């Protein structure tokens, strides 16, 4: 029997199928994302050809031997993956164009010493990859480069080479001839990812996929792609700054609360072992509008510098601008300062900046934000040896935050002399071993009296 072909229409954003073309996808509400695809259907006689005979196994009879994870040289990638790379896993890494995804994975492949690595590139030539490898400055004879976009050819060479790890850069560039649609189409991404997933599970090979993102910052292609993989990592950061954050948003083999911090240098990416020091500016003079916050990113405590500038508004409508911080939350804190603390900020321009190019969503940074704003407003500098941990409520109270002990220990490690926290989470008996002075406060007015008199 000859193969039957039919066409269908699929959304490039979410993967929803339609019987006819339409301008707007009713599932994800995106415009002009529906394209026509040719689907090849095999006759029903072949449906049961490759079914393997087996039987269900009781859970108590399954071996519970621990899987030996592969370890990379650096601790950051091991931390984000949950303690190392699991054999047979498939990991998707996404990020903005030019953020350093290819550099990260090539660096990781060159540092991998547990076996051979097959680096498949559909976007660069072998010479271009060699230039990046020379810049990284790591030699590895067991790292093989293969520039190809046909998934069948990739599978053929992977079967011959039998590597322990495969890197595909990127999943949007590979294709299979069984689907009559261009590379990057929904059907192609879905089929190629399924082939790689099947190979990873059958041969116990770890597979890394690089994925493109849309203009909204989401992973391009069908949402099914994120469900198929075991781990989804986002490589984030501002290209104007040198620091990058690798964050896990899905991990079947570990916690999604971990993150890794890297610095982009001329040789590639360098792991940052003490991230608190890179987010605090080194200066000789004391300036107003600057405070230090103790936050938690993932499972790691960090000390981050918060800068604020309050000035008279030359226009009728005052400006509110925040970089690295939620603009709506800053407006809420300004309203609390005016209503509960008596600062007339309604006619002032307020600019807020979180240094280092990172974005912080931890509510424990609230106290440092209001301290910086008031410091700039009264033009009195905050003591450089003081840091802040606390959430600010709508009534002007300093609310407790989780994992206070880790934040206090991080501040003490970096030689800060005092830390202001919420009195509702402070129990003197819990911090007898700490040498840092812990100042409890219940309201914002209490904080300002201690800072500015």
Buried (B, 14 or more C-beta within 10 A) or exposed (E): EEEEEEEBBBBBBBBBBBEEEEEEBEBBEBEEBBBEBEBEEEEEEEEEEEEEEEEEEEEEEEEEEEEEBBBBBBEBBBBBBBBBBBBBBBBBBBBBEEBBBBBBBBBBBBBBEBBBBBBBBBBBEEEEBEEBBEBBEBEBEBBBBBBBBBBBEBBEBBEEEEBBBBBBBBBBBBBBEBBBBEBBBBBBBBBBBBBBBEBBBEBEBBBBBBBBBBEEEBBBBBBBBBEBBBBBBBBBBBEEBBBBBBBBEBBEBBEBEBBBBBBBEEEBBBBBEEBBEBBBEEEEEEBBBBBBBBBBBBEBBBBBBBBBBBEEEEEEEBEBEBBBBBEEBBEBBBEBBBEBBEBEBEEBBBBBBBBBBBBBEBBBBBBBBBBBBBBBBBEBBBBBBBBBBBBBBEEBBBBBBEEBEBBBBBBBEBEBBBBBBBBBBBEEEEBEEBEBEBBBBBBBEBBBEBBEE
